[in-house]
Amino acid sequence: MGKEIDRIKIVLEEKHRTSKRLADSIDKDPTTVSKWRNNSSRP
């Protein structure tokens, strides 16, 4: 299997948003969103 595309990271960069801002808007811990962004965990 090839490298997974990190869509969350791409969208955040396109929209000029931070992981913290996303975490606040969906009421999740910023560490959790960071793990999603870095593909070390999946939602």
Buried (B, 14 or more C-beta within 10 A) or exposed (E): EEEEEBEBBEEBEEEEEEBEBBBEEEEBEBEBBBBBBEBEEEE
